[in-house]
Amino acid sequence: MGTSDSGAVQRPPQPGRPVLFRNGLVLTMDDTHQVLPGADVLVVDERIAAVGVGLTSPEGALEIDATGGILMPGMIDTHRHMWQTAMRGYGADWTLTQYFVWYYLESGRLFRPEDVYAGNVLGALEALDAGVTTTVDWSHGLQTPQHADAAVDALEAVPGRFVLAYGNIQQGPWEWSASTEFRDFVNRRLHGRGDMLGFQMAFDVTGDPTFPEKAAFEVARELGATVTTHAGVWGATNDDGIRLMHEHGFMTPGTIYVHAATLTHDSYNRIAATGGSVSVSTESEQSAGQGYPPTWQLRHHDIPVSLSMDTSVWWSGDLFSAMRSTLGADRSREHLEAHAHQETITHCHLRAEQVVDWATRGGSRALGLDGSVGSLEPGKKADIVLVKNDRSPVMFPVLNPYGHVAFQAQRGDVHTVLVDGRVVKYEHQLVGVDLAAARRDVERTIDHLIGEMGEEAWRRGMNPDVPQTKVLDNPYTYTKWDAGSAQWKR
């Protein structure tokens, strides 16, 4: 059972009841970005039935007091390696190179199907808890059909909306996409699942002039699947990959380019001209080394943006952090560019309202789901988040609602979450979730990895060596310093 903000014990809501949110500040995120103070949102079955003031409550409806809270569409993460969630925080001090070595070359192959399942369940629960109602599972750990089945089993065990982006980092995409096992899996597990379980193909294009990835693009076209690809990643993917995709006709409006941080204007022009979008993982780009978070470039080229958090091996699993860091990175770049020309930015171009749009509507557009989710409008699927926390001094006053969502709120302020009209979080607690079972599964995964790697290798992987660097003597720390000789010391 949940506990209300007032301390009264509440019973979890019964499935199938109409839900009426009362007296909230509604961010519709519709085409006009209406903001409705003191408004109600009525949900009947899986859809939004009405949005307005003083709505009539149907008989038997669950009424939720949204006074003092913000009602907004469920957030959408377009790039999350959910199978890695069991290793939460393990790579906090990694670079992208260390990530590649650990997962691609050394230890990633140690993951069993049950480990993919454990990570996916935990990642899916983490997303719902933070108000992320749709998540792209960028699942590039699918070494066998059994791993793939485990990934889908996990997604179907959690009441969220997901897209399985199928990938396998242990093989080239031209290999795994051509296998009969892959096609059989798609037919068995992904076709006909509607908008609760979508399908993408996830692979990268290295820029090899022979373009071996062409075969995988052809499979995607045959299967009617969109492609999501890590593009513009320093040292891994570059403009040559974009050029090859474009010359062979594989850049489509449904293509999602993840990161896109180190591309030239030519590549951005190709993305813009073909209608694709970019999934920006700001915490990842500014820490791991893919390149500077590219929203400042994407805005210049008018390329659609969605947000993502990448992996819990490093970062937070919520889009509040993504919105906050994206605003900070974009504005920092804008100031730095101006300062380099002896100019001053007096007005920010990127606004909080825009990143809230990227966290909601941006994702629905990128995934082709804009007719179903992404805004609070009658007729759309009821993926709804109530941000409200009467116990927190940070949740009042709410003066600028977009700014409050982007800069003030956090996952602990997510009061209620609906997905497809179903209440999945209520009074700050997930509904019908066995967290103890999820914990046990994850603990078994960690025990397995440590057993296979050995305690020393496990610790070493979590604590990479600090490289020796030269530091100039600093006169302000009372060190012996000789400006004339530019003395250096280790």
C-alpha positions as CSV (number, residue, x, y, z in Angstrom):
1,M,0.0,0.0,0.0
2,G,1.1,3.6,-0.6
3,T,1.2,6.5,1.8
4,S,-0.3,9.8,0.9
5,D,1.5,13.1,1.2
6,S,-0.6,13.8,4.3
7,G,0.5,10.5,5.9
8,A,-2.7,8.6,5.4
9,V,-2.4,5.0,4.1
10,Q,-3.8,4.6,0.6
11,R,-4.8,1.4,-1.2
12,P,-3.4,0.9,-4.7
13,P,-5.9,1.9,-7.3
14,Q,-8.0,-0.9,-8.9
15,P,-7.2,-1.5,-12.6
16,G,-9.8,-0.4,-15.1
17,R,-11.3,2.4,-13.1
18,P,-11.6,5.8,-14.7
19,V,-9.0,8.3,-13.3
20,L,-9.6,12.0,-12.8
21,F,-6.8,14.3,-11.9
22,R,-8.2,17.4,-10.1
23,N,-6.9,20.9,-10.1
24,G,-3.4,20.5,-11.5
25,L,-1.2,22.8,-13.5
26,V,-1.4,21.1,-16.9
27,L,1.4,21.2,-19.4
28,T,-0.5,19.9,-22.4
29,M,2.6,19.9,-24.7
30,D,0.2,20.1,-27.6
31,D,1.0,22.1,-30.8
32,T,0.4,25.4,-29.0
33,H,1.9,24.4,-25.7
34,Q,-1.1,25.3,-23.7
35,V,-0.6,25.7,-20.0
36,L,-3.8,25.2,-18.0
37,P,-3.8,26.2,-14.3
38,G,-6.4,24.6,-12.0
39,A,-7.3,22.1,-14.7
40,D,-8.5,18.4,-14.7
41,V,-7.5,15.5,-16.8
42,L,-10.0,12.6,-17.2
43,V,-8.8,9.1,-18.3
44,V,-11.2,6.5,-19.4
45,D,-9.9,3.1,-20.3
46,E,-6.5,3.7,-22.0
47,R,-7.2,7.1,-23.4
48,I,-7.5,10.7,-22.3
49,A,-11.2,11.5,-22.4
50,A,-11.1,15.2,-21.5
51,V,-8.9,18.1,-20.4
52,G,-10.4,21.1,-18.8
53,V,-11.7,22.9,-15.7
54,G,-14.4,21.4,-13.5
55,L,-14.8,18.1,-15.3
56,T,-17.6,15.7,-14.2
57,S,-16.3,12.6,-12.4
58,P,-17.6,9.3,-13.8
59,E,-19.1,6.9,-11.3
60,G,-16.5,4.9,-9.6
61,A,-13.6,7.0,-10.8
62,L,-10.3,7.3,-8.9
63,E,-9.9,11.0,-8.1
64,I,-6.4,12.2,-7.5
65,D,-5.8,15.6,-6.0
66,A,-3.2,17.4,-8.2
67,T,-3.4,20.7,-6.4
68,G,0.1,22.2,-6.2
69,G,1.4,19.7,-8.8
70,I,2.3,19.7,-12.4
71,L,0.5,17.3,-14.9
72,M,2.6,16.5,-17.9
73,P,2.9,13.8,-20.6
74,G,5.0,10.8,-19.8
75,M,8.6,11.3,-20.7
76,I,10.2,9.4,-23.5
77,D,13.8,8.1,-23.5
78,T,15.0,7.2,-27.0
79,H,18.3,5.5,-26.1
80,R,18.9,3.4,-23.0
81,H,21.1,0.3,-22.7
82,M,18.7,-1.4,-20.2
83,W,20.6,-4.7,-20.1
84,Q,23.5,-2.9,-18.3
85,T,21.4,-1.5,-15.5
86,A,22.5,-4.3,-13.1
87,M,25.9,-2.6,-13.1
88,R,24.5,0.7,-11.9
89,G,27.4,3.1,-11.2
90,Y,30.1,0.6,-11.8
91,G,31.7,2.7,-14.6
92,A,31.4,6.1,-12.8
93,D,35.0,6.9,-13.6
94,W,35.2,5.3,-17.1
95,T,35.9,6.9,-20.4
96,L,34.2,5.7,-23.5
97,T,37.3,3.7,-24.3
98,Q,37.1,1.8,-21.0
99,Y,33.4,1.2,-21.7
100,F,34.2,-0.2,-25.1
101,V,36.9,-2.5,-23.8
102,W,34.8,-3.8,-20.9
103,Y,31.6,-4.5,-22.8
104,Y,32.8,-5.1,-26.4
105,L,36.1,-6.8,-26.0
106,E,36.4,-8.3,-22.5
107,S,33.5,-8.9,-20.2
108,G,30.3,-8.1,-22.1
109,R,30.1,-11.6,-23.5
110,L,29.8,-13.0,-19.9
111,F,26.2,-11.8,-19.7
112,R,23.7,-14.7,-19.8
113,P,20.1,-14.5,-20.9
114,E,19.0,-14.2,-17.2
115,D,21.4,-11.3,-16.7
116,V,19.8,-9.5,-19.6
117,Y,16.5,-10.1,-18.0
118,A,17.6,-8.8,-14.7
119,G,19.0,-5.6,-16.1
120,N,16.0,-5.0,-18.3
121,V,13.5,-5.4,-15.4
122,L,15.5,-3.1,-13.2
123,G,15.9,-0.6,-16.0
124,A,12.3,-0.6,-16.8
125,L,11.2,-0.1,-13.2
126,E,13.7,2.7,-12.9
127,A,12.2,4.4,-15.9
128,L,8.7,4.2,-14.7
129,D,9.6,5.4,-11.2
130,A,11.1,8.6,-12.8
131,G,8.1,9.2,-15.0
132,V,9.6,7.8,-18.2
133,T,6.7,6.0,-19.7
134,T,8.3,5.1,-23.1
135,T,11.8,3.7,-23.3
136,V,13.9,2.6,-26.2
137,D,15.8,-0.5,-25.0
138,W,19.0,-0.1,-27.1
139,S,19.7,-3.7,-26.6
140,H,23.1,-4.5,-28.1
141,G,23.8,-7.4,-25.8
142,L,21.6,-9.9,-27.7
143,Q,24.3,-12.5,-28.4
144,T,21.8,-15.4,-28.9
145,P,18.1,-15.8,-29.5
146,Q,17.8,-16.7,-25.9
147,H,19.2,-13.4,-24.8
148,A,16.7,-11.7,-27.1
149,D,13.8,-13.7,-25.6
150,A,14.9,-12.7,-22.1
151,A,15.0,-9.0,-23.1
152,V,11.4,-9.1,-24.3
153,D,10.3,-11.3,-21.4
154,A,11.5,-8.5,-19.1
155,L,9.9,-5.7,-21.0
156,E,6.6,-7.6,-21.0
157,A,6.8,-8.2,-17.3
158,V,6.8,-4.4,-16.5
159,P,3.8,-2.2,-17.4
160,G,5.6,0.4,-19.5
161,R,5.7,1.3,-23.1
162,F,8.9,0.1,-24.8
163,V,10.7,-0.2,-28.1
164,L,13.2,-3.0,-28.5
165,A,16.2,-1.8,-30.5
166,Y,17.8,-5.2,-31.4
167,G,21.6,-5.3,-31.6
168,N,24.6,-7.5,-31.0
169,I,28.0,-6.0,-30.2
170,Q,29.7,-9.4,-30.5
171,Q,28.9,-9.6,-34.3
172,G,28.8,-7.3,-37.3
173,P,25.2,-6.2,-38.1
174,W,25.6,-7.8,-41.6
175,E,26.0,-11.2,-39.7
176,W,23.3,-11.2,-37.0
177,S,20.7,-9.5,-39.2
178,A,21.1,-12.2,-41.9
179,S,20.6,-15.1,-39.5
180,T,17.4,-17.2,-39.6
181,E,17.3,-17.0,-35.8
182,F,17.0,-13.2,-35.9
183,R,14.1,-13.3,-38.4
184,D,12.4,-16.0,-36.4
185,F,12.7,-13.9,-33.2
186,V,11.2,-10.9,-34.9
187,N,8.2,-13.0,-36.2
188,R,7.7,-14.7,-32.9
189,R,8.1,-11.8,-30.4
190,L,7.8,-8.4,-32.1
191,H,5.2,-8.5,-34.9
192,G,1.7,-7.4,-34.0
193,R,2.5,-6.1,-30.5
194,G,1.1,-2.6,-31.2
195,D,2.5,0.5,-29.6
196,M,3.3,-1.1,-26.3
197,L,6.3,-2.9,-27.8
198,G,7.9,-1.4,-30.9
199,F,10.9,-2.6,-32.9
200,Q,14.0,-1.0,-34.2
201,M,17.4,-2.3,-35.4
202,A,20.3,-1.0,-33.6
203,F,23.8,-0.9,-35.2
204,D,26.6,1.5,-36.0
205,V,28.2,2.5,-39.3
206,T,32.0,2.7,-39.0
207,G,32.7,4.5,-42.3
208,D,34.4,1.5,-43.9
209,P,34.4,2.4,-47.6
210,T,33.1,-1.1,-48.5
211,F,30.0,-0.3,-46.4
212,P,29.4,-3.8,-44.9
213,E,26.4,-2.4,-42.9
214,K,24.5,-2.1,-46.2
215,A,23.2,-5.6,-45.8
216,A,21.7,-4.8,-42.4
217,F,20.0,-1.7,-43.7
218,E,18.4,-3.8,-46.5
219,V,17.1,-6.2,-43.8
220,A,15.6,-3.3,-41.9
221,R,13.9,-2.0,-45.0
222,E,12.5,-5.5,-45.7
223,L,11.2,-5.9,-42.2
224,G,9.8,-2.3,-42.1
225,A,12.0,-1.5,-39.1
226,T,13.6,1.9,-38.4
227,V,17.3,2.1,-37.6
228,T,18.9,3.7,-34.6
229,T,22.6,4.3,-34.8
230,H,25.4,5.8,-32.7
231,A,26.6,8.5,-35.1
232,G,29.3,11.2,-34.7
233,V,31.0,9.4,-31.8
234,W,34.7,10.5,-31.4
235,G,37.0,7.7,-32.5
236,A,34.2,5.3,-33.5
237,T,31.7,6.8,-36.1
238,N,32.1,9.8,-38.3
239,D,31.0,11.7,-41.4
240,D,32.0,8.9,-43.7
241,G,29.3,6.7,-42.2
242,I,26.7,9.4,-42.7
243,R,27.8,9.9,-46.3
244,L,27.6,6.2,-47.0
245,M,24.1,6.0,-45.5
246,H,23.0,9.0,-47.6
247,E,24.5,7.8,-50.9
248,H,22.8,4.5,-50.6
249,G,19.4,5.9,-49.6
250,F,19.3,4.7,-46.0
251,M,18.7,8.0,-44.3
252,T,15.0,8.2,-43.6
253,P,12.7,10.3,-41.4
254,G,12.5,7.4,-38.9
255,T,16.3,7.1,-38.5
256,I,17.5,8.2,-35.0
257,Y,21.1,9.3,-34.8
258,V,22.4,8.9,-31.2
259,H,24.9,11.5,-29.9
260,A,25.8,13.0,-33.3
261,A,28.4,15.0,-31.4
262,T,31.4,15.2,-33.8
263,L,29.8,15.7,-37.2
264,T,30.5,18.4,-39.7
265,H,27.9,20.8,-41.2
266,D,27.7,18.5,-44.2
267,S,26.4,15.6,-42.1
268,Y,24.0,17.7,-40.2
269,N,22.7,19.0,-43.5
270,R,22.1,15.4,-44.7
271,I,20.2,14.6,-41.5
272,A,18.1,17.7,-41.7
273,A,17.4,17.2,-45.4
274,T,16.2,13.6,-44.9
275,G,14.1,14.3,-41.9
276,G,15.9,12.3,-39.3
277,S,16.3,13.2,-35.6
278,V,19.0,13.1,-33.0
279,S,18.9,11.5,-29.6
280,V,21.0,13.6,-27.3
281,S,22.5,12.0,-24.2
282,T,24.0,15.0,-22.6
283,E,25.4,13.5,-19.4
284,S,27.0,10.8,-21.6
285,E,28.5,13.1,-24.2
286,Q,29.9,15.6,-21.7
287,S,31.5,12.8,-19.6
288,A,32.4,9.8,-21.7
289,G,34.0,11.6,-24.7
290,Q,31.6,11.2,-27.7
291,G,32.0,14.9,-28.3
292,Y,30.4,18.1,-27.0
293,P,26.6,17.7,-26.6
294,P,25.4,18.9,-30.0
295,T,22.1,20.7,-29.3
296,W,23.8,24.0,-30.2
297,Q,24.5,22.6,-33.7
298,L,21.2,20.8,-34.0
299,R,19.3,24.0,-33.3
300,H,21.3,25.8,-36.0
301,H,20.3,23.1,-38.5
302,D,16.7,22.8,-37.2
303,I,17.2,19.1,-36.6
304,P,14.5,17.5,-34.3
305,V,15.8,16.4,-30.9
306,S,14.9,13.8,-28.3
307,L,16.6,13.1,-25.0
308,S,18.1,9.9,-23.6
309,M,20.2,8.8,-20.7
310,D,22.3,6.1,-22.3
311,T,23.3,3.7,-19.4
312,S,23.1,3.5,-15.7
313,V,26.6,2.1,-15.7
314,W,27.5,5.8,-15.4
315,W,24.6,8.1,-15.1
316,S,21.2,8.8,-13.6
317,G,18.2,6.9,-15.1
318,D,15.8,9.9,-15.4
319,L,15.1,12.6,-17.8
320,F,15.0,15.4,-15.2
321,S,18.8,15.1,-15.1
322,A,18.9,15.0,-18.9
323,M,16.8,18.2,-19.2
324,R,19.0,20.0,-16.6
325,S,22.3,19.0,-18.1
326,T,21.2,19.7,-21.7
327,L,20.2,23.2,-20.8
328,G,23.5,23.7,-19.0
329,A,25.6,22.3,-21.8
330,D,23.9,24.3,-24.6
331,R,24.0,27.6,-22.7
332,S,27.6,27.0,-21.7
333,R,28.6,26.5,-25.4
334,E,26.6,29.5,-26.4
335,H,28.5,31.7,-23.9
336,L,31.9,30.2,-24.8
337,E,31.3,30.8,-28.5
338,A,30.4,34.4,-27.8
339,H,33.3,35.0,-25.5
340,A,35.7,33.7,-28.1
341,H,34.6,36.7,-30.3
342,Q,34.6,39.1,-27.4
343,E,30.8,39.2,-27.4
344,T,28.2,38.7,-24.6
345,I,25.1,36.6,-24.6
346,T,22.4,38.6,-23.0
347,H,19.4,36.3,-23.8
348,C,19.4,32.5,-23.7
349,H,18.2,30.9,-27.0
350,L,17.5,27.5,-25.6
351,R,14.6,27.7,-23.1
352,A,13.3,25.3,-20.4
353,E,10.1,24.9,-22.4
354,Q,12.0,23.6,-25.3
355,V,13.8,20.8,-23.4
356,V,10.6,19.7,-21.7
357,D,9.2,19.4,-25.3
358,W,12.3,17.3,-26.2
359,A,11.7,15.0,-23.2
360,T,8.1,14.4,-24.2
361,R,7.0,15.4,-27.7
362,G,10.5,15.1,-29.1
363,G,10.5,11.4,-28.3
364,S,7.0,10.7,-29.6
365,R,7.9,12.3,-32.9
366,A,11.2,10.5,-33.2
367,L,9.5,7.1,-32.6
368,G,6.5,7.7,-34.9
369,L,4.2,7.7,-31.9
370,D,3.1,11.3,-32.0
371,G,-0.4,10.3,-32.9
372,S,-0.7,8.2,-29.7
373,V,1.5,9.8,-27.0
374,G,3.6,12.8,-26.1
375,S,0.9,15.3,-25.2
376,L,-2.1,15.6,-23.0
377,E,-4.9,15.8,-25.5
378,P,-8.3,14.1,-25.7
379,G,-8.1,10.9,-27.7
380,K,-4.4,10.3,-27.1
381,K,-3.2,7.4,-25.0
382,A,-3.1,8.2,-21.3
383,D,0.6,8.3,-20.5
384,I,0.6,10.9,-17.8
385,V,2.9,12.0,-15.0
386,L,1.9,14.0,-11.9
387,V,4.9,15.8,-10.4
388,K,3.8,16.7,-6.9
389,N,5.5,16.4,-3.5
390,D,3.8,18.2,-0.6
391,R,6.6,17.0,1.7
392,S,9.3,18.8,-0.3
393,P,10.2,22.5,0.1
394,V,11.4,22.5,-3.5
395,M,7.9,21.9,-4.9
396,F,6.6,25.3,-4.1
397,P,6.1,27.9,-5.3
398,V,5.6,26.8,-8.9
399,L,6.0,30.0,-10.9
400,N,7.5,28.9,-14.2
401,P,6.2,25.4,-14.7
402,Y,8.7,24.5,-17.5
403,G,11.6,25.8,-15.4
404,H,10.3,23.9,-12.4
405,V,10.2,20.6,-14.4
406,A,13.6,21.2,-16.0
407,F,15.6,22.6,-13.1
408,Q,13.8,22.0,-9.8
409,A,12.0,18.6,-9.9
410,Q,13.5,15.2,-9.6
411,R,12.4,11.5,-9.6
412,G,11.4,11.7,-5.9
413,D,8.7,14.3,-6.8
414,V,7.0,11.9,-9.3
415,H,3.7,11.3,-7.5
416,T,1.6,9.3,-10.0
417,V,2.4,7.7,-13.4
418,L,-0.1,6.3,-15.8
419,V,0.9,4.2,-18.9
420,D,-1.8,3.4,-21.4
421,G,-4.4,4.4,-18.8
422,R,-3.0,2.1,-16.2
423,V,-1.7,3.4,-12.8
424,V,1.8,2.2,-12.5
425,K,3.0,4.5,-9.7
426,Y,0.8,6.1,-7.1
427,E,1.5,8.2,-4.0
428,H,5.3,8.0,-4.8
429,Q,5.3,4.2,-4.9
430,L,5.4,1.8,-7.9
431,V,2.2,-0.3,-8.0
432,G,2.2,-4.1,-8.1
433,V,6.0,-4.4,-8.3
434,D,8.2,-7.0,-6.6
435,L,11.3,-5.0,-6.0
436,A,12.7,-7.8,-3.8
437,A,12.6,-10.2,-6.7
438,A,14.3,-7.6,-9.0
439,R,17.0,-7.1,-6.3
440,R,17.6,-10.9,-6.0
441,D,17.9,-11.3,-9.8
442,V,20.4,-8.4,-10.0
443,E,22.4,-9.8,-7.1
444,R,22.7,-13.1,-8.9
445,T,24.0,-11.3,-12.0
446,I,26.7,-9.5,-10.0
447,D,27.7,-12.7,-8.2
448,H,28.0,-14.4,-11.6
449,L,30.1,-11.6,-13.1
450,I,32.5,-11.5,-10.1
451,G,32.7,-15.3,-10.2
452,E,33.6,-15.3,-13.8
453,M,36.0,-12.4,-13.7
454,G,37.5,-12.9,-10.2
455,E,37.5,-10.3,-7.4
456,E,40.7,-8.6,-8.5
457,A,39.5,-8.1,-12.1
458,W,36.1,-6.9,-10.9
459,R,37.6,-4.3,-8.6
460,R,40.1,-3.2,-11.3
461,G,37.3,-2.7,-13.8
462,M,35.5,-0.4,-11.4
463,N,38.6,1.6,-10.6
464,P,40.6,2.3,-13.7
465,D,44.1,3.6,-13.3
466,V,44.5,7.3,-12.9
467,P,47.0,8.4,-15.6
468,Q,50.1,10.3,-14.5
469,T,49.9,13.9,-15.6
470,K,52.2,16.9,-15.3
471,V,50.9,19.7,-13.3
472,L,52.5,23.2,-13.4
473,D,53.7,24.4,-10.0
474,N,51.1,26.9,-8.7
475,P,52.4,29.9,-6.8
476,Y,49.1,30.3,-5.0
477,T,49.6,27.0,-3.2
478,Y,53.0,28.0,-1.8
479,T,54.9,25.5,-3.9
480,K,58.4,26.3,-5.2
481,W,57.8,27.9,-8.5
482,D,60.1,29.4,-11.1
483,A,58.3,31.3,-13.8
484,G,61.4,31.8,-15.7
485,S,62.1,28.1,-16.1
486,A,58.4,27.1,-16.3
487,Q,59.2,24.3,-13.8
488,W,56.9,21.3,-14.0
489,K,56.5,18.5,-11.5
490,R,54.6,15.2,-11.5
